[in-house]
Amino acid sequence: MEALFLLSLVAATSAAALHLAGRRGGGGAPGALREALLHALECMGLTIVFFGANLALGALLTLVVRALTPLFVSLYLSADVSLLVLSALQALVYQRWRDASSRG
């Protein structure tokens, strides 16, 4: 039920943005929307890759610290939702950097 609510919110704001862009003449061509959706899907895939890499590195570092020091570091430190947000930011920056590099 919560997922349906969140998806409904995102769908409503997306529809409102498309409507407003169309009214103000900034709607663009339908092909541009398709390209934007493909970029969004690519960014989601990159987010998953970065999130997996961050989780794996976090687990590895936790186990190394546990093995080499008397400190106890919890694996739960890597399971914070902020890691997902930071992974999404990594994906956005990487995608923009790669796109800029291919153009220039």
C-alpha positions, 0 to 999 in steps of 0.5 A: 500500500505504501509503495502504491501511494509513493508511486501515485505521488510521483505519477501525479507530480510527473503528469503535472510537470508534463502538463505545465511544460506543454502549456508553456511551450517547453514540452519538447518533442515526444522523442525527447521524452523517450530519451529522458526516460532512457537516461532515467533508466540508465541512472537507476541501473547505475545507482544499483551498481554503485549501491552494490559496490558501496555495500560490498566495500562497506562490508569488507571494510567492516570485516577488516576493522574487526579483524585488525583491531579490537573495535567492533564495527557493525555491518548495519552502518552500511545499511542506512538509507542515506547510502542509497541516496549517495549512490544515486548522487554518484550515478548522476555525477558519473552519468553527466561526466560520461556524457560530457566526455563523449561530447567534447 
